[in-house]
Amino acid sequence: MSIPPRVTAVIPTYRRPLLLRRAVESVLAQEGAALVVRVFDNASGDGTRGMVEEIAARDPRVEYVCQPRNMGPAANFECAVRSVVTPFFSILSDDDYLLPGFYRHALAELDAHPQAMFWAGLTLNVDEGGTIWDARLLRWPREGVIMPPEGVLASTHGRAPTWTGILFRTQILDRIGFPEWRMLGPSDFDFTLKAATQPFILRKHPSAVFTLNASSFSATEPLSSFWPGWQQLLRNMERLPIEPDARARLLSALHADARRMLFRRGANALAAGRHGFVHDAAQTLHDFYDERMRARLLRGLSAMCRHVPGAQRLLAAIYRGIERTMVRSRSGLQRSHAHLLRAPRPAAQGERMGPQ
Protein backbone atom coordinates (compact mmCIF):
# COMPACT_ATOMS: atom_id res chain seq x y z
CA MET A 1 0.00 0.00 0.00
CA SER A 2 1.43 3.40 -0.98
CA ILE A 3 1.88 6.06 1.70
CA PRO A 4 -0.48 9.05 1.25
CA PRO A 5 1.49 12.20 0.44
CA ARG A 6 1.99 14.68 3.27
CA VAL A 7 3.49 17.49 1.18
CA THR A 8 2.40 19.15 -2.05
CA ALA A 9 4.91 21.26 -3.95
CA VAL A 10 3.05 23.55 -6.34
CA ILE A 11 5.05 24.91 -9.28
CA PRO A 12 3.32 27.42 -11.58
CA THR A 13 5.19 27.72 -14.88
CA TYR A 14 5.22 29.45 -18.23
CA ARG A 15 7.64 28.68 -21.06
CA ARG A 16 10.74 27.79 -19.03
CA PRO A 17 11.02 24.01 -19.42
CA LEU A 18 14.76 23.78 -18.72
CA LEU A 19 14.49 25.73 -15.46
CA LEU A 20 11.29 23.88 -14.59
CA ARG A 21 13.12 20.55 -14.90
CA ARG A 22 15.60 21.71 -12.26
CA ALA A 23 12.77 22.82 -9.95
CA VAL A 24 10.87 19.52 -10.27
CA GLU A 25 14.05 17.52 -9.87
CA SER A 26 14.94 19.37 -6.67
CA VAL A 27 11.58 18.45 -5.12
CA LEU A 28 11.75 14.80 -6.16
CA ALA A 29 15.18 14.58 -4.55
CA GLN A 30 13.79 15.53 -1.12
CA GLU A 31 14.20 12.66 1.33
CA GLY A 32 12.05 11.79 4.32
CA ALA A 33 8.79 13.11 2.88
CA ALA A 34 5.88 11.47 1.07
CA LEU A 35 5.19 14.13 -1.52
CA VAL A 36 3.48 15.11 -4.74
CA VAL A 37 4.65 17.72 -7.25
CA ARG A 38 1.88 19.60 -9.04
CA VAL A 39 2.99 21.60 -12.09
CA PHE A 40 0.51 24.24 -13.30
CA ASP A 41 1.33 25.22 -16.86
CA ASN A 42 -0.15 28.55 -17.93
CA ALA A 43 -0.70 27.35 -21.54
CA SER A 44 2.97 27.52 -22.51
CA GLY A 45 2.46 25.86 -25.88
CA ASP A 46 6.13 24.84 -26.08
CA GLY A 47 8.02 21.78 -24.86
CA THR A 48 6.82 22.09 -21.26
CA ARG A 49 4.10 19.44 -21.52
CA GLY A 50 6.39 16.86 -23.10
CA MET A 51 9.16 17.45 -20.55
CA VAL A 52 6.84 17.14 -17.53
CA GLU A 53 4.98 14.13 -18.92
CA GLU A 54 8.31 12.43 -19.60
CA ILE A 55 9.28 12.87 -15.94
CA ALA A 56 5.80 11.83 -14.76
CA ALA A 57 6.02 8.62 -16.79
CA ARG A 58 8.99 7.61 -14.64
CA ASP A 59 7.81 9.11 -11.36
CA PRO A 60 4.09 9.05 -10.49
CA ARG A 61 4.60 11.71 -7.83
CA VAL A 62 4.56 14.31 -10.61
CA GLU A 63 1.17 15.67 -11.72
CA TYR A 64 0.66 18.03 -14.64
CA VAL A 65 -2.15 20.55 -15.07
CA CYS A 66 -2.25 22.66 -18.24
CA GLN A 67 -4.56 25.65 -18.36
CA PRO A 68 -6.73 25.71 -21.52
CA ARG A 69 -5.64 29.30 -22.13
CA ASN A 70 -3.18 31.79 -20.66
CA MET A 71 -5.02 33.13 -17.63
CA GLY A 72 -2.19 35.36 -16.37
CA PRO A 73 0.39 34.48 -13.72
CA ALA A 74 -1.74 35.58 -10.74
CA ALA A 75 -4.71 33.37 -11.62
CA ASN A 76 -2.44 30.41 -12.39
CA PHE A 77 -0.74 30.77 -8.99
CA GLU A 78 -4.13 30.90 -7.30
CA CYS A 79 -5.26 27.70 -9.04
CA ALA A 80 -2.06 26.00 -7.89
CA VAL A 81 -2.43 26.89 -4.20
CA ARG A 82 -6.17 26.15 -4.12
CA SER A 83 -5.45 22.63 -5.39
CA VAL A 84 -3.60 21.62 -2.21
CA VAL A 85 -5.26 18.88 -0.13
CA THR A 86 -2.23 17.48 1.73
CA PRO A 87 -1.40 18.53 5.32
CA PHE A 88 1.61 20.59 4.16
CA PHE A 89 2.56 22.56 1.06
CA SER A 90 5.31 24.68 -0.43
CA ILE A 91 5.31 27.17 -3.31
CA LEU A 92 8.08 27.05 -5.87
CA SER A 93 8.58 29.28 -8.91
CA ASP A 94 9.81 27.47 -11.99
CA ASP A 95 13.23 29.18 -11.90
CA ASP A 96 13.82 28.43 -8.18
CA TYR A 97 14.79 25.15 -6.54
CA LEU A 98 15.03 23.35 -3.21
CA LEU A 99 18.18 22.22 -1.43
CA PRO A 100 18.74 18.78 0.14
CA GLY A 101 17.19 18.13 3.54
CA PHE A 102 14.62 20.93 3.43
CA TYR A 103 11.44 18.85 3.81
CA ARG A 104 13.07 16.34 6.17
CA HIS A 105 14.19 19.02 8.64
CA ALA A 106 10.94 20.96 8.32
CA LEU A 107 8.62 18.00 8.86
CA ALA A 108 10.58 16.71 11.87
CA GLU A 109 10.25 20.04 13.68
CA LEU A 110 6.67 20.71 12.61
CA ASP A 111 5.69 17.27 13.92
CA ALA A 112 7.43 18.11 17.21
CA HIS A 113 5.73 21.53 17.47
CA PRO A 114 2.11 21.19 16.31
CA GLN A 115 1.36 24.81 17.22
CA ALA A 116 3.83 26.05 14.57
CA MET A 117 2.08 26.96 11.31
CA PHE A 118 5.20 26.87 9.13
CA TRP A 119 8.91 26.15 9.05
CA ALA A 120 11.21 28.71 7.42
CA GLY A 121 14.70 27.78 6.27
CA LEU A 122 17.51 29.84 4.77
CA THR A 123 16.83 30.89 1.17
CA LEU A 124 19.77 32.02 -0.95
CA ASN A 125 19.04 34.92 -3.32
CA VAL A 126 21.16 34.16 -6.39
CA ASP A 127 21.44 35.95 -9.73
CA GLU A 128 21.50 34.20 -13.09
CA GLY A 129 25.30 34.23 -13.07
CA GLY A 130 25.50 32.26 -9.82
CA THR A 131 26.41 35.17 -7.52
CA ILE A 132 24.79 34.97 -4.07
CA TRP A 133 23.45 38.40 -3.17
CA ASP A 134 21.67 37.76 0.08
CA ALA A 135 20.42 35.24 2.63
CA ARG A 136 17.90 37.17 4.71
CA LEU A 137 17.51 34.81 7.64
CA LEU A 138 21.18 35.16 8.56
CA ARG A 139 20.22 38.60 9.92
CA TRP A 140 17.65 37.19 12.35
CA PRO A 141 18.75 37.47 15.98
CA ARG A 142 17.80 33.91 16.85
CA GLU A 143 16.47 30.57 15.62
CA GLY A 144 13.85 28.18 16.99
CA VAL A 145 10.16 28.57 17.73
CA ILE A 146 9.05 32.16 17.10
CA MET A 147 5.91 33.34 18.87
CA PRO A 148 3.77 36.35 17.92
CA PRO A 149 4.27 39.23 17.60
CA GLU A 150 8.05 38.68 17.44
CA GLY A 151 7.93 37.03 14.02
CA VAL A 152 5.99 39.67 12.12
CA LEU A 153 7.97 42.52 13.71
CA ALA A 154 11.28 40.87 12.79
CA SER A 155 10.15 40.39 9.17
CA THR A 156 10.68 44.05 8.22
CA HIS A 157 13.86 45.78 7.00
CA GLY A 158 14.54 43.09 4.39
CA ARG A 159 14.48 40.13 6.80
CA ALA A 160 11.18 38.46 5.83
CA PRO A 161 11.49 34.74 5.07
CA THR A 162 11.11 33.93 1.38
CA TRP A 163 8.30 31.45 0.78
CA THR A 164 10.54 29.43 -1.55
CA GLY A 165 12.18 28.12 1.63
CA ILE A 166 8.98 27.75 3.69
CA LEU A 167 6.95 24.60 4.35
CA PHE A 168 3.42 25.63 5.39
CA ARG A 169 0.74 23.72 7.23
CA THR A 170 -2.24 23.81 4.91
CA GLN A 171 -4.49 24.82 7.81
CA ILE A 172 -2.78 28.22 7.81
CA LEU A 173 -4.99 29.05 4.82
CA ASP A 174 -8.03 28.76 7.10
CA ARG A 175 -6.45 31.25 9.51
CA ILE A 176 -5.07 33.94 7.20
CA GLY A 177 -6.69 33.24 3.83
CA PHE A 178 -5.09 32.71 0.44
CA PRO A 179 -2.44 34.98 -1.09
CA GLU A 180 -3.98 38.10 -2.65
CA TRP A 181 -2.61 37.53 -6.13
CA ARG A 182 -4.18 40.71 -7.51
CA MET A 183 -1.67 42.66 -5.43
CA LEU A 184 0.93 41.39 -7.93
CA GLY A 185 4.53 42.03 -6.78
CA PRO A 186 3.94 42.50 -3.02
CA SER A 187 1.51 39.55 -2.69
CA ASP A 188 4.15 37.11 -1.42
CA PHE A 189 5.44 39.60 1.18
CA ASP A 190 1.88 40.34 2.30
CA PHE A 191 1.12 36.63 2.71
CA THR A 192 4.37 36.00 4.61
CA LEU A 193 3.68 38.88 7.01
CA LYS A 194 0.19 37.55 7.72
CA ALA A 195 1.62 34.06 8.25
CA ALA A 196 4.25 35.48 10.63
CA THR A 197 1.48 36.52 13.03
CA GLN A 198 1.21 32.79 13.80
CA PRO A 199 3.76 30.69 15.73
CA PHE A 200 6.45 29.32 13.41
CA ILE A 201 9.90 27.75 13.38
CA LEU A 202 12.94 29.46 11.89
CA ARG A 203 16.21 27.73 11.09
CA LYS A 204 19.27 29.04 9.25
CA HIS A 205 19.66 25.71 7.48
CA PRO A 206 20.16 26.26 3.69
CA SER A 207 16.85 25.12 2.22
CA ALA A 208 16.16 26.79 -1.13
CA VAL A 209 17.46 29.05 -3.89
CA PHE A 210 15.53 32.07 -5.15
CA THR A 211 16.64 33.25 -8.59
CA LEU A 212 17.05 36.99 -9.13
CA ASN A 213 15.86 37.24 -12.73
CA ALA A 214 16.48 40.68 -14.26
CA SER A 215 13.83 40.08 -16.92
CA SER A 216 11.09 38.74 -14.63
CA PHE A 217 7.82 40.59 -14.13
CA SER A 218 8.67 41.44 -10.52
CA ALA A 219 11.92 43.08 -11.69
CA THR A 220 10.34 45.08 -14.53
CA GLU A 221 6.84 45.72 -13.15
CA PRO A 222 5.85 49.39 -13.59
CA LEU A 223 5.32 51.39 -10.42
CA SER A 224 1.72 52.01 -11.47
CA SER A 225 0.96 48.33 -10.81
CA PHE A 226 3.47 47.70 -8.00
CA TRP A 227 2.69 50.64 -5.70
CA PRO A 228 -1.07 49.96 -5.39
CA GLY A 229 -0.13 46.49 -4.15
CA TRP A 230 2.08 48.04 -1.47
CA GLN A 231 -0.73 50.36 -0.44
CA GLN A 232 -3.03 47.35 -0.10
CA LEU A 233 -0.37 45.58 1.98
CA LEU A 234 -0.23 48.53 4.37
CA ARG A 235 -4.02 48.54 4.69
CA ASN A 236 -3.97 44.80 5.38
CA MET A 237 -1.39 45.29 8.13
CA GLU A 238 -3.65 47.87 9.79
CA ARG A 239 -6.18 45.06 10.29
CA LEU A 240 -3.81 42.41 11.66
CA PRO A 241 -5.06 40.72 14.85
CA ILE A 242 -2.10 41.84 16.99
CA GLU A 243 -1.76 44.24 19.91
CA PRO A 244 -2.12 47.94 18.98
CA ASP A 245 1.43 48.79 20.09
CA ALA A 246 2.89 45.98 17.97
CA ARG A 247 0.74 47.05 15.01
CA ALA A 248 1.98 50.63 15.29
CA ARG A 249 5.62 49.46 15.39
CA LEU A 250 5.03 47.21 12.39
CA LEU A 251 3.43 49.96 10.30
CA SER A 252 6.20 52.41 11.16
CA ALA A 253 8.82 49.90 10.02
CA LEU A 254 6.91 49.07 6.83
CA HIS A 255 6.54 52.73 5.86
CA ALA A 256 10.30 53.12 6.35
CA ASP A 257 10.80 50.05 4.15
CA ALA A 258 8.50 51.56 1.50
CA ARG A 259 10.51 54.79 1.39
CA ARG A 260 13.78 52.88 0.99
CA MET A 261 12.22 50.57 -1.61
CA LEU A 262 10.94 53.45 -3.72
CA PHE A 263 14.30 55.21 -3.73
CA ARG A 264 16.27 52.01 -4.37
CA ARG A 265 14.03 50.96 -7.24
CA GLY A 266 14.19 54.47 -8.64
CA ALA A 267 18.00 54.36 -8.56
CA ASN A 268 18.00 50.95 -10.23
CA ALA A 269 15.67 52.21 -12.96
CA LEU A 270 17.87 55.28 -13.39
CA ALA A 271 20.92 53.10 -14.06
CA ALA A 272 18.89 51.05 -16.55
CA GLY A 273 17.59 54.11 -18.39
CA ARG A 274 13.95 53.49 -17.38
CA HIS A 275 13.19 57.16 -16.82
CA GLY A 276 9.42 56.77 -16.72
CA PHE A 277 9.80 54.57 -13.63
CA VAL A 278 12.24 57.11 -12.13
CA HIS A 279 9.68 59.88 -12.55
CA ASP A 280 6.93 57.77 -10.95
CA ALA A 281 9.16 56.78 -8.01
CA ALA A 282 10.14 60.41 -7.39
CA GLN A 283 6.50 61.52 -7.57
CA THR A 284 5.40 58.81 -5.13
CA LEU A 285 8.18 59.69 -2.66
CA HIS A 286 7.09 63.32 -2.81
CA ASP A 287 3.32 62.78 -2.65
CA PHE A 288 3.10 59.97 -0.09
CA TYR A 289 6.10 60.63 2.15
CA ASP A 290 7.07 64.27 1.53
CA GLU A 291 10.57 62.99 0.68
CA ARG A 292 11.46 66.11 -1.27
CA MET A 293 15.25 65.77 -1.30
CA ARG A 294 15.20 62.18 -2.58
CA ALA A 295 12.55 63.08 -5.16
CA ARG A 296 14.62 66.04 -6.40
CA LEU A 297 17.74 63.89 -6.57
CA LEU A 298 16.05 61.25 -8.73
CA ARG A 299 14.48 63.86 -11.00
CA GLY A 300 17.72 65.81 -11.34
CA LEU A 301 19.82 62.76 -12.19
CA SER A 302 17.19 61.59 -14.66
CA ALA A 303 17.21 64.95 -16.42
CA MET A 304 21.00 64.93 -16.55
CA CYS A 305 21.05 61.42 -18.06
CA ARG A 306 18.51 62.41 -20.71
CA HIS A 307 20.15 65.69 -21.73
CA VAL A 308 23.90 65.45 -21.04
CA PRO A 309 25.88 63.25 -23.47
CA GLY A 310 27.60 60.36 -21.71
CA ALA A 311 25.84 60.94 -18.38
CA GLN A 312 23.71 57.79 -18.66
CA ARG A 313 26.76 55.58 -19.29
CA LEU A 314 28.67 57.21 -16.43
CA LEU A 315 25.84 56.81 -13.95
CA ALA A 316 25.25 53.19 -15.00
CA ALA A 317 28.97 52.47 -14.51
CA ILE A 318 28.90 54.04 -11.03
CA TYR A 319 25.82 51.99 -10.12
CA ARG A 320 27.46 48.76 -11.31
CA GLY A 321 30.54 49.65 -9.28
CA ILE A 322 28.41 50.04 -6.16
CA GLU A 323 26.82 46.65 -6.88
CA ARG A 324 30.25 45.02 -7.24
CA THR A 325 31.30 46.52 -3.91
CA MET A 326 28.18 45.06 -2.29
CA VAL A 327 28.94 41.63 -3.74
CA ARG A 328 32.52 41.75 -2.46
CA SER A 329 31.26 42.70 1.00
CA ARG A 330 29.25 39.46 1.03
CA SER A 331 31.96 37.21 -0.34
CA GLY A 332 31.62 35.00 2.74
CA LEU A 333 28.20 33.91 1.48
CA GLN A 334 29.75 32.79 -1.79
CA ARG A 335 32.51 30.84 -0.07
CA SER A 336 30.18 29.08 2.36
CA HIS A 337 27.24 28.31 0.08
CA ALA A 338 28.31 28.32 -3.59
CA HIS A 339 28.76 24.53 -3.55
CA LEU A 340 24.98 24.18 -3.07
CA LEU A 341 24.06 25.93 -6.33
CA ARG A 342 22.90 23.99 -9.37
CA ALA A 343 22.81 25.05 -13.00
CA PRO A 344 19.78 23.91 -15.00
CA ARG A 345 20.45 20.93 -17.23
CA PRO A 346 18.55 18.54 -19.44
CA ALA A 347 18.17 15.08 -17.92
CA ALA A 348 19.96 12.17 -19.51
CA GLN A 349 17.73 9.59 -21.19
CA GLY A 350 16.30 7.14 -18.67
CA GLU A 351 17.68 9.08 -15.70
CA ARG A 352 15.87 8.70 -12.36
CA MET A 353 15.27 11.75 -10.20
CA GLY A 354 15.73 11.11 -6.53
CA PRO A 355 14.26 8.51 -4.19
CA GLN A 356 11.11 6.73 -5.36
N, C-alpha and C positions, 0 to 999 in steps of 0.2 A: 504494500500500500504506500503510495507517495505521500510525503509530508506536505500539508497545506502551506502555501507560502505565507510568511509573516511580513515580508517587505515588498512593496511595489516601488520600482524606480520608474518614474515617468520622464520620457525624453521627447519633448516637442522638437520637430525638425523641419527644415526647408532647404533643399538643394545643397546639402553638404555631406554627401555620402561617405567620403573618406574620413572626415572628422567624426561623423556619427559612428562609424565602425569602431573607432578608438573609444568613444563614450560607452557603447554597448559592451565592448570587450572588457572595459574596466569594471563594469557592474558584474558581469558574469564571473569575473575572477575573484569576487568577494567570497571569502571563506566564512563558515560558521553562521550562515543565514540562508533559510529557505526563502527564495525570492522569485519575483517575476519582473521582467523588463517590458514596459509598454511604450512602444514607439508611436508617436502621433505625427504622421506626415501631413503637412499642410498643402497637399496636392502638388508635390514637387514636379512630377512629370519627367523625371530624369532617371538615373540608375538607382535611386534610393530604394524603391520597392524590391528590385531584384537582389540588392545587397542584403537587405534585412531578411527577406524570405530565404536566402541562401544560409544565413546564420540560423534562422528559426528551424530550418530543416534538420540541422544538426543538434540544436539545443531547444527543446520545447519550452524553456522558460522565457523565450522571446516571443512577444505578441506584437502584431503590426496592425495599426489602424490608419487608413488613408482617408482623409477628408475628400468628399466628392468634388469640392471646389476650394479654392484658396479663400479662407474665411478670415485672414489676418492673423498675426501672431498672438494677439491677446485672446481671441476666441479659441484658438487652438490650444493655448496653455490652459485655459479654463476647462476645456473638454478633458484634457489630460488629468488634471487634478481631481475633477469630479468623478473620474472613473475608478478611483481608488476604493477598494473594499477590504484590503488587508489591514492588520493592526498598526502597521508602520508604513511610512512612505518617505521618499526623497525626490527632489526635483533636480533634474540635470539638463542643462542646455547641450545642444549637440556638439558644441566645440569645447566643452569642459569634460573632465573625467575624474574618476575616483581613484584614491590611492589604497594600497593593500592594508587590510585590517580595519578599515573604517566601520563597516557594519558589525563586525565581530566585537570590537570595543564598545560601540554604541549600544548594541543589544544587551551585552552583559551588564552595563551600568543602568540602562533603563529598566531591565528586569529587577535589578537590586533596589531601584528607587522608583516605585510605581507612581509617586506624586509628580515626577519630572515629566514634562510634556514634550521635551525634545533633548537631543544630545548634539552639541556643537563641537566640531573638531576644527583644527587649523586648516584654513584654505589658503593656498598660495596663489597670489595674483601674478600671472605670468603673461608677458607679451608674446607675439607670434614668433619672435626671434629666440625665445627661450630665456629671456632675462626676467628674473623674479623681482618685482617691484614692491611687493608688500605682503605681509602676513598679519592681518589685523589683530588676531587674538593674542599675539605675542605682547601686545601692549596692555592686556588685561592685568589687573593687579593680582589676581589669584585664579585658581582652578577649583573644580569640584562642583557641588550642588549650589546653585545660585537661586536665592529666594527673592521674591518681589519686595520692594521696587528696585533692588540693587541692579538687576539685570537690565531693565529698560534704561535706567539712568546711565549705566556704563556703556550703553550701545551708541552713544553720541560721539562726536569728535573723531569720526572715521574708525570707530572700533566695533561697529555692529558685525556680528557673525554673518558670513555669506551663506545663503541657503544651499549652495552647492555642497557644502560640508556639514549639513544638518540632516539628522534623521528625526523625523517628526512622528509622534503618536497621531494616528488619524483622528482620534477624539478631540484633538486641539481645534479641528475645524468646527466642531459643535460649540466650542467656547468663544472663538474669535472670528469665525466666519471664513470664507474663502478669500484668496487674494483679490484685490480690486483691480482687475486687469485694465480697466479703462483709464486708470491713472498713468498707464504706460511706464515710463522710466522709473519713477519712484515706487512702483507697486511692490517690488520685492522688499525694499527698505521698510515700507509701511507695514507689510505683513510680519516682518521680523520683529519690529518694535512691538506690535500687538502681541506676538508670541512671547516676547521677553517679559511681559507682565505676568507670565506663569512661571512656576518653578522649572528650572532646567539644569542640565549638566554641561559644563564647559571643560574641555581638555585641549591642551596645546599639542595634541598628537596630530601629525600631518595626515590629513584625511581626503583632501580633494584639491584639484587645480581649476582655477577660474581663468579663462583666457581673455586677455585684454585685446579686443579686436578693434582696430582703428576704423574699420569700415562698417561696424555693426550699427544697428539702429540706435542703441543707447549712446553710442559715441558721436553720432551725427544728428541726433534728434534736434529739431529746432526748438528754441526756447519757448515759442508760442504753444508747443504741445507739452514740453517738460515742466514749465513753471506752474501751470494749473494743477498738475499732479502733486507738486510740492505743497501748493496751497491746500489741496484736499488732505494731504498727509497731516499738515498742521491742524486742520479742523478736526481730523480723526483723533489726534493726540489730546485735544481739548476735552474729548469725551471718554478718555480712558478711565477704567474703574480703579484708580489709584488715589492715594491721599492727596488733598489739594496742594500741600507743600511740595510733594514729589512731582506733581503735575506741573507746577509753576517752574520748578528747576529744570524739568525736561523741556518745556517749551522754550525757556530762555536759551538752553544749550542748542536746541534745534534751530532757532532763529539765528544764532551765531554761526552754526553750520551752513545755513542757507546763504548768509552773506559771504562767507568764504567760498562756497561752491559757485556762486554767481561770478565772483571776481576771478576765480581760478579757471572756470570754463570760458569766461570772456578772454582771459589771457591766452588760453590754448587756441581759441578761435582766431585771435589776433595773429598768432604765429602761423596759423594755417591759411590766413587770408580770407577767412569767413567773416567779412565785415558786417554783414547783416546781423549775425548772431552777436557780434561785439556791441553793436548799437542797442540791440534788445537787452543785453545783459546790463549795460550802463544805465539804460532807462529804468529797468527794474530795480537796480540798486538805488537809484535816485528816488523813485516813486514810493517804493515799499519800505526802504530803510533809511532814507535821507542820507545815503552814503555819497555825498557830493564830491569829495576828493577822489575816491576810487572811480566814480562815474566820469569825472573830468579826465582822469588819467587814461581810461580806456578810450574815450572819445578822441582825445588829443593824439594818442599813439595811432589810432585807426586813421585819422586824417593825415598824419605824417606818412604812414605807409601807402596811402592812396595817392598822395600828391608829390612826395619827394622821391626821385629816382634812387633805387637801391635800398631805401629804408625798409621795405618788406623783407628783403633777403637778409639784411643786417639783424633785424629784430628776430627773424626765424632762427638765425644762427645763434643769437644770444639765448633764446629759449631752449634750443637743443643743448647748448652748453650747460644750462642750469639743470636740465634733465639728466645729462651725463654725470654731473656732480652728485645729484640725488642717488643715482644708481651706484656710484662708487661708495657713497656713505652707507649703503646697505649691502656691501659686498659679502658680509658675513652670511646673509641669507642665501646667496648663491653658493657659497662654499658648503654650507650645511645641508642644503636641500636640492641642489641641482641634479643629484643622482636619481631623484624620484621622478623627474620629468620624462615624458614619453612623446616622441614625435608620432603623428598619424602615419599609418602604413596600411597597405592592402594586405589581407590575410593570405597566406599560402594555401594552395588547394588542399582541401581535406583537413585543414588545421582545426584543432579543438580549442575552445576558448574557456579555460578555467575549469574548476571542479564541476562535475555533473551531479 
